[in-house]
Amino acid sequence: MNGWTLERRARQAQAIKKWRPWERSIGPRSAKGKARVSRNAWKGGHRPQWRAVVHSLNAGLRAQRALAMP
């Protein structure tokens, strides 16, 4: 394990339940912090380009199938 005994884990869990830090969580305050968290779900890199390629390929295949069927 990571050095935490079962007793230590139980004491820490009890302390956290007593402190209730989630009630004081307010999120980012500064413009820089807000800008940073606004990109949390960003799926960047090559993914948008690959999606465009797949969409055009699928459209071409659909058109080809439509021509082949009588």
CHARMM-style PDB file with segment names, atoms N, HN, CA, C and O in Angstrom:
ATOM      1  N   MET     1       0.837  -1.177   0.000  1.00  0.00      PROA
ATOM      2  CA  MET     1       0.000   0.000   0.000  1.00  0.00      PROA
ATOM      3  C   MET     1       0.881   1.239   0.000  1.00  0.00      PROA
ATOM      4  O   MET     1       2.089   1.117  -0.204  1.00  0.00      PROA
ATOM      5  N   ASN     2       0.338   2.399   0.215  1.00  0.00      PROA
ATOM      6  HN  ASN     2      -0.643   2.498   0.381  1.00  0.00      PROA
ATOM      7  CA  ASN     2       1.089   3.646   0.123  1.00  0.00      PROA
ATOM      8  C   ASN     2       1.536   4.188   1.475  1.00  0.00      PROA
ATOM      9  O   ASN     2       1.871   5.369   1.565  1.00  0.00      PROA
ATOM     10  N   GLY     3       1.556   3.389   2.511  1.00  0.00      PROA
ATOM     11  HN  GLY     3       1.284   2.429   2.438  1.00  0.00      PROA
ATOM     12  CA  GLY     3       1.993   3.839   3.825  1.00  0.00      PROA
ATOM     13  C   GLY     3       0.854   4.237   4.748  1.00  0.00      PROA
ATOM     14  O   GLY     3       1.093   4.526   5.921  1.00  0.00      PROA
ATOM     15  N   TRP     4      -0.355   4.261   4.262  1.00  0.00      PROA
ATOM     16  HN  TRP     4      -0.549   4.026   3.310  1.00  0.00      PROA
ATOM     17  CA  TRP     4      -1.510   4.606   5.083  1.00  0.00      PROA
ATOM     18  C   TRP     4      -2.078   3.324   5.678  1.00  0.00      PROA
ATOM     19  O   TRP     4      -2.482   2.413   4.955  1.00  0.00      PROA
ATOM     20  N   THR     5      -2.102   3.268   7.002  1.00  0.00      PROA
ATOM     21  HN  THR     5      -1.775   4.008   7.590  1.00  0.00      PROA
ATOM     22  CA  THR     5      -2.716   2.114   7.660  1.00  0.00      PROA
ATOM     23  C   THR     5      -4.233   2.291   7.650  1.00  0.00      PROA
ATOM     24  O   THR     5      -4.739   3.379   7.378  1.00  0.00      PROA
ATOM     25  N   LEU     6      -4.934   1.234   7.943  1.00  0.00      PROA
ATOM     26  HN  LEU     6      -4.523   0.349   8.164  1.00  0.00      PROA
ATOM     27  CA  LEU     6      -6.394   1.325   7.987  1.00  0.00      PROA
ATOM     28  C   LEU     6      -6.856   2.302   9.062  1.00  0.00      PROA
ATOM     29  O   LEU     6      -7.844   3.013   8.879  1.00  0.00      PROA
ATOM     30  N   GLU     7      -6.129   2.335  10.198  1.00  0.00      PROA
ATOM     31  HN  GLU     7      -5.326   1.758  10.346  1.00  0.00      PROA
ATOM     32  CA  GLU     7      -6.482   3.261  11.271  1.00  0.00      PROA
ATOM     33  C   GLU     7      -6.262   4.709  10.831  1.00  0.00      PROA
ATOM     34  O   GLU     7      -7.085   5.582  11.109  1.00  0.00      PROA
ATOM     35  N   ARG     8      -5.142   4.956  10.140  1.00  0.00      PROA
ATOM     36  HN  ARG     8      -4.474   4.247   9.914  1.00  0.00      PROA
ATOM     37  CA  ARG     8      -4.855   6.309   9.675  1.00  0.00      PROA
ATOM     38  C   ARG     8      -5.894   6.752   8.648  1.00  0.00      PROA
ATOM     39  O   ARG     8      -6.343   7.897   8.670  1.00  0.00      PROA
ATOM     40  N   ARG     9      -6.273   5.848   7.754  1.00  0.00      PROA
ATOM     41  HN  ARG     9      -5.908   4.917   7.736  1.00  0.00      PROA
ATOM     42  CA  ARG     9      -7.296   6.173   6.761  1.00  0.00      PROA
ATOM     43  C   ARG     9      -8.623   6.508   7.435  1.00  0.00      PROA
ATOM     44  O   ARG     9      -9.315   7.440   7.024  1.00  0.00      PROA
ATOM     45  N   ALA    10      -8.976   5.750   8.467  1.00  0.00      PROA
ATOM     46  HN  ALA    10      -8.414   4.993   8.800  1.00  0.00      PROA
ATOM     47  CA  ALA    10     -10.229   5.995   9.180  1.00  0.00      PROA
ATOM     48  C   ALA    10     -10.191   7.352   9.893  1.00  0.00      PROA
ATOM     49  O   ALA    10     -11.173   8.094   9.866  1.00  0.00      PROA
ATOM     50  N   ARG    11      -9.045   7.680  10.539  1.00  0.00      PROA
ATOM     51  HN  ARG    11      -8.247   7.078  10.561  1.00  0.00      PROA
ATOM     52  CA  ARG    11      -8.916   8.970  11.217  1.00  0.00      PROA
ATOM     53  C   ARG    11      -9.005  10.121  10.213  1.00  0.00      PROA
ATOM     54  O   ARG    11      -9.656  11.132  10.476  1.00  0.00      PROA
ATOM     55  N   GLN    12      -8.351   9.961   9.067  1.00  0.00      PROA
ATOM     56  HN  GLN    12      -7.823   9.139   8.853  1.00  0.00      PROA
ATOM     57  CA  GLN    12      -8.376  11.007   8.040  1.00  0.00      PROA
ATOM     58  C   GLN    12      -9.782  11.187   7.483  1.00  0.00      PROA
ATOM     59  O   GLN    12     -10.225  12.317   7.277  1.00  0.00      PROA
ATOM     60  N   ALA    13     -10.487  10.091   7.238  1.00  0.00      PROA
ATOM     61  HN  ALA    13     -10.128   9.173   7.405  1.00  0.00      PROA
ATOM     62  CA  ALA    13     -11.860  10.167   6.728  1.00  0.00      PROA
ATOM     63  C   ALA    13     -12.754  10.883   7.734  1.00  0.00      PROA
ATOM     64  O   ALA    13     -13.587  11.706   7.356  1.00  0.00      PROA
ATOM     65  N   GLN    14     -12.579  10.568   9.010  1.00  0.00      PROA
ATOM     66  HN  GLN    14     -11.902   9.899   9.317  1.00  0.00      PROA
ATOM     67  CA  GLN    14     -13.382  11.212  10.056  1.00  0.00      PROA
ATOM     68  C   GLN    14     -13.066  12.703  10.127  1.00  0.00      PROA
ATOM     69  O   GLN    14     -13.973  13.523  10.278  1.00  0.00      PROA
ATOM     70  N   ALA    15     -11.785  13.059  10.020  1.00  0.00      PROA
ATOM     71  HN  ALA    15     -11.049  12.393   9.898  1.00  0.00      PROA
ATOM     72  CA  ALA    15     -11.395  14.469  10.080  1.00  0.00      PROA
ATOM     73  C   ALA    15     -11.968  15.237   8.892  1.00  0.00      PROA
ATOM     74  O   ALA    15     -12.453  16.356   9.059  1.00  0.00      PROA
ATOM     75  N   ILE    16     -11.918  14.661   7.717  1.00  0.00      PROA
ATOM     76  HN  ILE    16     -11.524  13.752   7.582  1.00  0.00      PROA
ATOM     77  CA  ILE    16     -12.438  15.335   6.528  1.00  0.00      PROA
ATOM     78  C   ILE    16     -13.951  15.521   6.634  1.00  0.00      PROA
ATOM     79  O   ILE    16     -14.482  16.562   6.246  1.00  0.00      PROA
ATOM     80  N   LYS    17     -14.635  14.518   7.156  1.00  0.00      PROA
ATOM     81  HN  LYS    17     -14.204  13.673   7.472  1.00  0.00      PROA
ATOM     82  CA  LYS    17     -16.084  14.664   7.336  1.00  0.00      PROA
ATOM     83  C   LYS    17     -16.396  15.781   8.327  1.00  0.00      PROA
ATOM     84  O   LYS    17     -17.414  16.463   8.204  1.00  0.00      PROA
ATOM     85  N   LYS    18     -15.509  15.966   9.316  1.00  0.00      PROA
ATOM     86  HN  LYS    18     -14.683  15.412   9.416  1.00  0.00      PROA
ATOM     87  CA  LYS    18     -15.704  17.032  10.293  1.00  0.00      PROA
ATOM     88  C   LYS    18     -15.393  18.396   9.673  1.00  0.00      PROA
ATOM     89  O   LYS    18     -16.130  19.354   9.905  1.00  0.00      PROA
ATOM     90  N   TRP    19     -14.317  18.502   8.892  1.00  0.00      PROA
ATOM     91  HN  TRP    19     -13.717  17.724   8.703  1.00  0.00      PROA
ATOM     92  CA  TRP    19     -13.905  19.769   8.288  1.00  0.00      PROA
ATOM     93  C   TRP    19     -14.845  20.209   7.176  1.00  0.00      PROA
ATOM     94  O   TRP    19     -15.091  21.404   7.012  1.00  0.00      PROA
ATOM     95  N   ARG    20     -15.371  19.264   6.412  1.00  0.00      PROA
ATOM     96  HN  ARG    20     -15.171  18.293   6.545  1.00  0.00      PROA
ATOM     97  CA  ARG    20     -16.280  19.507   5.290  1.00  0.00      PROA
ATOM     98  C   ARG    20     -15.724  20.565   4.334  1.00  0.00      PROA
ATOM     99  O   ARG    20     -16.362  21.596   4.117  1.00  0.00      PROA
ATOM    100  N   PRO    21     -14.546  20.322   3.762  1.00  0.00      PROA
ATOM    101  CA  PRO    21     -13.923  21.337   2.895  1.00  0.00      PROA
ATOM    102  C   PRO    21     -14.728  21.632   1.633  1.00  0.00      PROA
ATOM    103  O   PRO    21     -14.563  22.703   1.049  1.00  0.00      PROA
ATOM    104  N   TRP    22     -15.582  20.729   1.200  1.00  0.00      PROA
ATOM    105  HN  TRP    22     -15.716  19.859   1.675  1.00  0.00      PROA
ATOM    106  CA  TRP    22     -16.361  20.946  -0.023  1.00  0.00      PROA
ATOM    107  C   TRP    22     -17.371  22.074   0.135  1.00  0.00      PROA
ATOM    108  O   TRP    22     -17.843  22.625  -0.860  1.00  0.00      PROA
ATOM    109  N   GLU    23     -17.706  22.422   1.370  1.00  0.00      PROA
ATOM    110  HN  GLU    23     -17.323  21.975   2.178  1.00  0.00      PROA
ATOM    111  CA  GLU    23     -18.653  23.513   1.587  1.00  0.00      PROA
ATOM    112  C   GLU    23     -18.008  24.882   1.413  1.00  0.00      PROA
ATOM    113  O   GLU    23     -18.710  25.879   1.245  1.00  0.00      PROA
ATOM    114  N   ARG    24     -16.679  24.942   1.450  1.00  0.00      PROA
ATOM    115  HN  ARG    24     -16.108  24.132   1.586  1.00  0.00      PROA
ATOM    116  CA  ARG    24     -15.988  26.213   1.297  1.00  0.00      PROA
ATOM    117  C   ARG    24     -15.314  26.352  -0.063  1.00  0.00      PROA
ATOM    118  O   ARG    24     -14.606  27.330  -0.305  1.00  0.00      PROA
ATOM    119  N   SER    25     -15.520  25.406  -0.932  1.00  0.00      PROA
ATOM    120  HN  SER    25     -16.095  24.612  -0.735  1.00  0.00      PROA
ATOM    121  CA  SER    25     -14.913  25.457  -2.248  1.00  0.00      PROA
ATOM    122  C   SER    25     -15.648  26.474  -3.111  1.00  0.00      PROA
ATOM    123  O   SER    25     -16.868  26.398  -3.254  1.00  0.00      PROA
ATOM    124  N   ILE    26     -14.916  27.426  -3.688  1.00  0.00      PROA
ATOM    125  HN  ILE    26     -13.925  27.488  -3.571  1.00  0.00      PROA
ATOM    126  CA  ILE    26     -15.571  28.478  -4.457  1.00  0.00      PROA
ATOM    127  C   ILE    26     -15.141  28.505  -5.914  1.00  0.00      PROA
ATOM    128  O   ILE    26     -15.732  29.229  -6.714  1.00  0.00      PROA
ATOM    129  N   GLY    27     -14.141  27.744  -6.269  1.00  0.00      PROA
ATOM    130  HN  GLY    27     -13.660  27.155  -5.619  1.00  0.00      PROA
ATOM    131  CA  GLY    27     -13.681  27.753  -7.653  1.00  0.00      PROA
ATOM    132  C   GLY    27     -12.707  28.890  -7.909  1.00  0.00      PROA
ATOM    133  O   GLY    27     -12.297  29.587  -6.981  1.00  0.00      PROA
ATOM    134  N   PRO    28     -12.339  29.076  -9.170  1.00  0.00      PROA
ATOM    135  CA  PRO    28     -11.350  30.110  -9.497  1.00  0.00      PROA
ATOM    136  C   PRO    28     -11.930  31.512  -9.354  1.00  0.00      PROA
ATOM    137  O   PRO    28     -13.099  31.750  -9.655  1.00  0.00      PROA
ATOM    138  N   ARG    29     -11.096  32.427  -8.893  1.00  0.00      PROA
ATOM    139  HN  ARG    29     -10.146  32.233  -8.648  1.00  0.00      PROA
ATOM    140  CA  ARG    29     -11.540  33.811  -8.706  1.00  0.00      PROA
ATOM    141  C   ARG    29     -10.963  34.742  -9.765  1.00  0.00      PROA
ATOM    142  O   ARG    29     -11.650  35.652 -10.231  1.00  0.00      PROA
ATOM    143  N   SER    30      -9.720  34.524 -10.144  1.00  0.00      PROA
ATOM    144  HN  SER    30      -9.162  33.785  -9.765  1.00  0.00      PROA
ATOM    145  CA  SER    30      -9.066  35.444 -11.077  1.00  0.00      PROA
ATOM    146  C   SER    30      -9.454  35.121 -12.519  1.00  0.00      PROA
ATOM    147  O   SER    30      -9.926  34.025 -12.821  1.00  0.00      PROA
ATOM    148  N   ALA    31      -9.247  36.082 -13.386  1.00  0.00      PROA
ATOM    149  HN  ALA    31      -8.864  36.972 -13.140  1.00  0.00      PROA
ATOM    150  CA  ALA    31      -9.540  35.876 -14.813  1.00  0.00      PROA
ATOM    151  C   ALA    31      -8.639  34.788 -15.383  1.00  0.00      PROA
ATOM    152  O   ALA    31      -9.064  33.993 -16.222  1.00  0.00      PROA
ATOM    153  N   LYS    32      -7.397  34.760 -14.922  1.00  0.00      PROA
ATOM    154  HN  LYS    32      -7.052  35.405 -14.241  1.00  0.00      PROA
ATOM    155  CA  LYS    32      -6.462  33.747 -15.404  1.00  0.00      PROA
ATOM    156  C   LYS    32      -6.917  32.343 -14.977  1.00  0.00      PROA
ATOM    157  O   LYS    32      -6.858  31.400 -15.765  1.00  0.00      PROA
ATOM    158  N   GLY    33      -7.365  32.217 -13.740  1.00  0.00      PROA
ATOM    159  HN  GLY    33      -7.413  32.984 -13.100  1.00  0.00      PROA
ATOM    160  CA  GLY    33      -7.850  30.926 -13.255  1.00  0.00      PROA
ATOM    161  C   GLY    33      -9.116  30.489 -13.966  1.00  0.00      PROA
ATOM    162  O   GLY    33      -9.279  29.309 -14.276  1.00  0.00      PROA
ATOM    163  N   LYS    34     -10.010  31.424 -14.227  1.00  0.00      PROA
ATOM    164  HN  LYS    34      -9.878  32.383 -13.976  1.00  0.00      PROA
ATOM    165  CA  LYS    34     -11.245  31.098 -14.940  1.00  0.00      PROA
ATOM    166  C   LYS    34     -10.958  30.666 -16.373  1.00  0.00      PROA
ATOM    167  O   LYS    34     -11.595  29.755 -16.902  1.00  0.00      PROA
ATOM    168  N   ALA    35      -9.987  31.335 -16.989  1.00  0.00      PROA
ATOM    169  HN  ALA    35      -9.470  32.075 -16.559  1.00  0.00      PROA
ATOM    170  CA  ALA    35      -9.615  30.962 -18.357  1.00  0.00      PROA
ATOM    171  C   ALA    35      -9.022  29.553 -18.371  1.00  0.00      PROA
ATOM    172  O   ALA    35      -9.273  28.777 -19.293  1.00  0.00      PROA
ATOM    173  N   ARG    36      -8.252  29.237 -17.366  1.00  0.00      PROA
ATOM    174  HN  ARG    36      -8.048  29.867 -16.617  1.00  0.00      PROA
ATOM    175  CA  ARG    36      -7.625  27.916 -17.308  1.00  0.00      PROA
ATOM    176  C   ARG    36      -8.663  26.801 -17.142  1.00  0.00      PROA
ATOM    177  O   ARG    36      -8.596  25.788 -17.839  1.00  0.00      PROA
ATOM    178  N   VAL    37      -9.607  26.976 -16.242  1.00  0.00      PROA
ATOM    179  HN  VAL    37      -9.662  27.799 -15.676  1.00  0.00      PROA
ATOM    180  CA  VAL    37     -10.589  25.920 -16.017  1.00  0.00      PROA
ATOM    181  C   VAL    37     -11.615  25.843 -17.139  1.00  0.00      PROA
ATOM    182  O   VAL    37     -12.285  24.822 -17.294  1.00  0.00      PROA
ATOM    183  N   SER    38     -11.748  26.914 -17.925  1.00  0.00      PROA
ATOM    184  HN  SER    38     -11.204  27.744 -17.799  1.00  0.00      PROA
ATOM    185  CA  SER    38     -12.695  26.866 -19.043  1.00  0.00      PROA
ATOM    186  C   SER    38     -12.237  25.879 -20.111  1.00  0.00      PROA
ATOM    187  O   SER    38     -13.034  25.457 -20.948  1.00  0.00      PROA
ATOM    188  N   ARG    39     -10.964  25.511 -20.087  1.00  0.00      PROA
ATOM    189  HN  ARG    39     -10.317  25.853 -19.406  1.00  0.00      PROA
ATOM    190  CA  ARG    39     -10.426  24.560 -21.069  1.00  0.00      PROA
ATOM    191  C   ARG    39     -10.351  23.134 -20.524  1.00  0.00      PROA
ATOM    192  O   ARG    39      -9.705  22.283 -21.134  1.00  0.00      PROA
ATOM    193  N   ASN    40     -10.991  22.857 -19.398  1.00  0.00      PROA
ATOM    194  HN  ASN    40     -11.516  23.549 -18.902  1.00  0.00      PROA
ATOM    195  CA  ASN    40     -10.907  21.528 -18.797  1.00  0.00      PROA
ATOM    196  C   ASN    40     -11.404  20.428 -19.726  1.00  0.00      PROA
ATOM    197  O   ASN    40     -10.821  19.344 -19.763  1.00  0.00      PROA
ATOM    198  N   ALA    41     -12.450  20.681 -20.462  1.00  0.00      PROA
ATOM    199  HN  ALA    41     -12.924  21.561 -20.433  1.00  0.00      PROA
ATOM    200  CA  ALA    41     -13.030  19.645 -21.311  1.00  0.00      PROA
ATOM    201  C   ALA    41     -12.555  19.746 -22.760  1.00  0.00      PROA
ATOM    202  O   ALA    41     -13.101  19.068 -23.631  1.00  0.00      PROA
ATOM    203  N   TRP    42     -11.561  20.569 -23.032  1.00  0.00      PROA
ATOM    204  HN  TRP    42     -11.117  21.119 -22.325  1.00  0.00      PROA
ATOM    205  CA  TRP    42     -11.082  20.772 -24.400  1.00  0.00      PROA
ATOM    206  C   TRP    42     -10.457  19.501 -24.933  1.00  0.00      PROA
ATOM    207  O   TRP    42      -9.594  18.905 -24.289  1.00  0.00      PROA
ATOM    208  N   LYS    43     -10.886  19.095 -26.086  1.00  0.00      PROA
ATOM    209  HN  LYS    43     -11.587  19.579 -26.610  1.00  0.00      PROA
ATOM    210  CA  LYS    43     -10.326  17.920 -26.751  1.00  0.00      PROA
ATOM    211  C   LYS    43      -9.509  18.430 -27.934  1.00  0.00      PROA
ATOM    212  O   LYS    43      -9.992  18.473 -29.066  1.00  0.00      PROA
ATOM    213  N   GLY    44      -8.308  18.802 -27.665  1.00  0.00      PROA
ATOM    214  HN  GLY    44      -7.916  18.767 -26.746  1.00  0.00      PROA
ATOM    215  CA  GLY    44      -7.495  19.457 -28.683  1.00  0.00      PROA
ATOM    216  C   GLY    44      -6.641  18.508 -29.477  1.00  0.00      PROA
ATOM    217  O   GLY    44      -6.916  17.311 -29.566  1.00  0.00      PROA
ATOM    218  N   GLY    45      -5.604  19.063 -30.049  1.00  0.00      PROA
ATOM    219  HN  GLY    45      -5.381  20.035 -29.977  1.00  0.00      PROA
ATOM    220  CA  GLY    45      -4.680  18.271 -30.835  1.00  0.00      PROA
ATOM    221  C   GLY    45      -5.248  17.942 -32.207  1.00  0.00      PROA
ATOM    222  O   GLY    45      -5.855  18.794 -32.856  1.00  0.00      PROA
ATOM    223  N   HSD    46      -5.052  16.716 -32.642  1.00  0.00      PROA
ATOM    224  HN  HSD    46      -4.559  16.024 -32.115  1.00  0.00      PROA
ATOM    225  CA  HSD    46      -5.452  16.298 -33.978  1.00  0.00      PROA
ATOM    226  C   HSD    46      -6.878  15.766 -34.035  1.00  0.00      PROA
ATOM    227  O   HSD    46      -7.386  15.476 -35.119  1.00  0.00      PROA
ATOM    228  N   ARG    47      -7.508  15.638 -32.918  1.00  0.00      PROA
ATOM    229  HN  ARG    47      -7.095  15.873 -32.038  1.00  0.00      PROA
ATOM    230  CA  ARG    47      -8.842  15.046 -32.899  1.00  0.00      PROA
ATOM    231  C   ARG    47      -9.841  15.756 -33.823  1.00  0.00      PROA
ATOM    232  O   ARG    47     -10.531  15.066 -34.574  1.00  0.00      PROA
ATOM    233  N   PRO    48      -9.959  17.090 -33.813  1.00  0.00      PROA
ATOM    234  CA  PRO    48     -10.912  17.734 -34.722  1.00  0.00      PROA
ATOM    235  C   PRO    48     -10.600  17.479 -36.194  1.00  0.00      PROA
ATOM    236  O   PRO    48     -11.508  17.315 -37.010  1.00  0.00      PROA
ATOM    237  N   GLN    49      -9.316  17.448 -36.526  1.00  0.00      PROA
ATOM    238  HN  GLN    49      -8.579  17.581 -35.864  1.00  0.00      PROA
ATOM    239  CA  GLN    49      -8.932  17.183 -37.912  1.00  0.00      PROA
ATOM    240  C   GLN    49      -9.302  15.756 -38.313  1.00  0.00      PROA
ATOM    241  O   GLN    49      -9.817  15.527 -39.408  1.00  0.00      PROA
ATOM    242  N   TRP    50      -9.038  14.806 -37.427  1.00  0.00      PROA
ATOM    243  HN  TRP    50      -8.619  14.992 -36.538  1.00  0.00      PROA
ATOM    244  CA  TRP    50      -9.385  13.414 -37.731  1.00  0.00      PROA
ATOM    245  C   TRP    50     -10.886  13.246 -37.858  1.00  0.00      PROA
ATOM    246  O   TRP    50     -11.351  12.496 -38.717  1.00  0.00      PROA
ATOM    247  N   ARG    51     -11.647  13.921 -37.028  1.00  0.00      PROA
ATOM    248  HN  ARG    51     -11.270  14.530 -36.330  1.00  0.00      PROA
ATOM    249  CA  ARG    51     -13.109  13.822 -37.114  1.00  0.00      PROA
ATOM    250  C   ARG    51     -13.606  14.350 -38.447  1.00  0.00      PROA
ATOM    251  O   ARG    51     -14.520  13.773 -39.037  1.00  0.00      PROA
ATOM    252  N   ALA    52     -13.017  15.447 -38.936  1.00  0.00      PROA
ATOM    253  HN  ALA    52     -12.275  15.916 -38.457  1.00  0.00      PROA
ATOM    254  CA  ALA    52     -13.414  15.998 -40.234  1.00  0.00      PROA
ATOM    255  C   ALA    52     -13.096  15.011 -41.353  1.00  0.00      PROA
ATOM    256  O   ALA    52     -13.889  14.847 -42.281  1.00  0.00      PROA
ATOM    257  N   VAL    53     -11.943  14.353 -41.270  1.00  0.00      PROA
ATOM    258  HN  VAL    53     -11.299  14.486 -40.517  1.00  0.00      PROA
ATOM    259  CA  VAL    53     -11.570  13.359 -42.284  1.00  0.00      PROA
ATOM    260  C   VAL    53     -12.546  12.192 -42.262  1.00  0.00      PROA
ATOM    261  O   VAL    53     -12.987  11.732 -43.316  1.00  0.00      PROA
ATOM    262  N   VAL    54     -12.885  11.712 -41.080  1.00  0.00      PROA
ATOM    263  HN  VAL    54     -12.526  12.085 -40.224  1.00  0.00      PROA
ATOM    264  CA  VAL    54     -13.809  10.586 -40.960  1.00  0.00      PROA
ATOM    265  C   VAL    54     -15.192  10.969 -41.485  1.00  0.00      PROA
ATOM    266  O   VAL    54     -15.840  10.172 -42.164  1.00  0.00      PROA
ATOM    267  N   HSD    55     -15.641  12.172 -41.179  1.00  0.00      PROA
ATOM    268  HN  HSD    55     -15.115  12.819 -40.628  1.00  0.00      PROA
ATOM    269  CA  HSD    55     -16.957  12.607 -41.656  1.00  0.00      PROA
ATOM    270  C   HSD    55     -16.996  12.661 -43.179  1.00  0.00      PROA
ATOM    271  O   HSD    55     -17.961  12.212 -43.797  1.00  0.00      PROA
ATOM    272  N   SER    56     -15.941  13.216 -43.784  1.00  0.00      PROA
ATOM    273  HN  SER    56     -15.157  13.581 -43.282  1.00  0.00      PROA
ATOM    274  CA  SER    56     -15.937  13.301 -45.248  1.00  0.00      PROA
ATOM    275  C   SER    56     -15.818  11.918 -45.874  1.00  0.00      PROA
ATOM    276  O   SER    56     -16.424  11.661 -46.914  1.00  0.00      PROA
ATOM    277  N   LEU    57     -15.057  11.036 -45.267  1.00  0.00      PROA
ATOM    278  HN  LEU    57     -14.565  11.245 -44.422  1.00  0.00      PROA
ATOM    279  CA  LEU    57     -14.934   9.674 -45.770  1.00  0.00      PROA
ATOM    280  C   LEU    57     -16.270   8.948 -45.684  1.00  0.00      PROA
ATOM    281  O   LEU    57     -16.665   8.260 -46.625  1.00  0.00      PROA
ATOM    282  N   ASN    58     -16.962   9.096 -44.573  1.00  0.00      PROA
ATOM    283  HN  ASN    58     -16.641   9.656 -43.809  1.00  0.00      PROA
ATOM    284  CA  ASN    58     -18.278   8.466 -44.427  1.00  0.00      PROA
ATOM    285  C   ASN    58     -19.277   9.018 -45.435  1.00  0.00      PROA
ATOM    286  O   ASN    58     -20.080   8.265 -45.987  1.00  0.00      PROA
ATOM    287  N   ALA    59     -19.236  10.319 -45.678  1.00  0.00      PROA
ATOM    288  HN  ALA    59     -18.584  10.930 -45.230  1.00  0.00      PROA
ATOM    289  CA  ALA    59     -20.139  10.915 -46.666  1.00  0.00      PROA
ATOM    290  C   ALA    59     -19.847  10.360 -48.052  1.00  0.00      PROA
ATOM    291  O   ALA    59     -20.773  10.066 -48.808  1.00  0.00      PROA
ATOM    292  N   GLY    60     -18.575  10.214 -48.394  1.00  0.00      PROA
ATOM    293  HN  GLY    60     -17.822  10.453 -47.780  1.00  0.00      PROA
ATOM    294  CA  GLY    60     -18.209   9.639 -49.691  1.00  0.00      PROA
ATOM    295  C   GLY    60     -18.661   8.200 -49.823  1.00  0.00      PROA
ATOM    296  O   GLY    60     -19.142   7.796 -50.882  1.00  0.00      PROA
ATOM    297  N   LEU    61     -18.515   7.430 -48.777  1.00  0.00      PROA
ATOM    298  HN  LEU    61     -18.124   7.758 -47.917  1.00  0.00      PROA
ATOM    299  CA  LEU    61     -18.947   6.026 -48.810  1.00  0.00      PROA
ATOM    300  C   LEU    61     -20.460   5.922 -48.944  1.00  0.00      PROA
ATOM    301  O   LEU    61     -20.967   5.063 -49.664  1.00  0.00      PROA
ATOM    302  N   ARG    62     -21.181   6.802 -48.245  1.00  0.00      PROA
ATOM    303  HN  ARG    62     -20.769   7.500 -47.660  1.00  0.00      PROA
ATOM    304  CA  ARG    62     -22.641   6.795 -48.373  1.00  0.00      PROA
ATOM    305  C   ARG    62     -23.062   7.117 -49.801  1.00  0.00      PROA
ATOM    306  O   ARG    62     -23.979   6.489 -50.331  1.00  0.00      PROA
ATOM    307  N   ALA    63     -22.406   8.082 -50.426  1.00  0.00      PROA
ATOM    308  HN  ALA    63     -21.662   8.592 -49.996  1.00  0.00      PROA
ATOM    309  CA  ALA    63     -22.719   8.452 -51.810  1.00  0.00      PROA
ATOM    310  C   ALA    63     -22.406   7.302 -52.760  1.00  0.00      PROA
ATOM    311  O   ALA    63     -23.164   7.035 -53.693  1.00  0.00      PROA
ATOM    312  N   GLN    64     -21.306   6.634 -52.526  1.00  0.00      PROA
ATOM    313  HN  GLN    64     -20.690   6.850 -51.768  1.00  0.00      PROA
ATOM    314  CA  GLN    64     -20.917   5.499 -53.372  1.00  0.00      PROA
ATOM    315  C   GLN    64     -21.919   4.363 -53.236  1.00  0.00      PROA
ATOM    316  O   GLN    64     -22.291   3.747 -54.235  1.00  0.00      PROA
ATOM    317  N   ARG    65     -22.356   4.079 -52.028  1.00  0.00      PROA
ATOM    318  HN  ARG    65     -22.054   4.579 -51.217  1.00  0.00      PROA
ATOM    319  CA  ARG    65     -23.352   3.024 -51.816  1.00  0.00      PROA
ATOM    320  C   ARG    65     -24.670   3.384 -52.492  1.00  0.00      PROA
ATOM    321  O   ARG    65     -25.344   2.514 -53.042  1.00  0.00      PROA
ATOM    322  N   ALA    66     -25.036   4.653 -52.454  1.00  0.00      PROA
ATOM    323  HN  ALA    66     -24.488   5.360 -52.007  1.00  0.00      PROA
ATOM    324  CA  ALA    66     -26.295   5.082 -53.074  1.00  0.00      PROA
ATOM    325  C   ALA    66     -26.245   4.899 -54.592  1.00  0.00      PROA
ATOM    326  O   ALA    66     -27.256   4.570 -55.212  1.00  0.00      PROA
ATOM    327  N   LEU    67     -25.081   5.110 -55.183  1.00  0.00      PROA
ATOM    328  HN  LEU    67     -24.260   5.378 -54.679  1.00  0.00      PROA
ATOM    329  CA  LEU    67     -24.934   4.941 -56.630  1.00  0.00      PROA
ATOM    330  C   LEU    67     -24.940   3.453 -57.020  1.00  0.00      PROA
ATOM    331  O   LEU    67     -25.437   3.090 -58.086  1.00  0.00      PROA
ATOM    332  N   ALA    68     -24.385   2.599 -56.153  1.00  0.00      PROA
ATOM    333  HN  ALA    68     -23.981   2.893 -55.287  1.00  0.00      PROA
ATOM    334  CA  ALA    68     -24.246   1.185 -56.474  1.00  0.00      PROA
ATOM    335  C   ALA    68     -25.575   0.441 -56.347  1.00  0.00      PROA
ATOM    336  O   ALA    68     -25.768  -0.584 -57.001  1.00  0.00      PROA
ATOM    337  N   MET    69     -26.476   0.932 -55.532  1.00  0.00      PROA
ATOM    338  HN  MET    69     -26.319   1.765 -55.001  1.00  0.00      PROA
ATOM    339  CA  MET    69     -27.755   0.221 -55.330  1.00  0.00      PROA
ATOM    340  C   MET    69     -28.739   0.612 -56.410  1.00  0.00      PROA
ATOM    341  O   MET    69     -28.903   1.793 -56.717  1.00  0.00      PROA
ATOM    342  N   PRO    70     -29.394  -0.380 -56.985  1.00  0.00      PROA
ATOM    343  CA  PRO    70     -30.378  -0.089 -58.040  1.00  0.00      PROA
ATOM    344  C   PRO    70     -31.681   0.445 -57.489  1.00  0.00      PROA
ATOM    345  OT1 PRO    70     -32.602   0.734 -58.253  1.00  0.00      PROA
TER     346      PRO     70
END
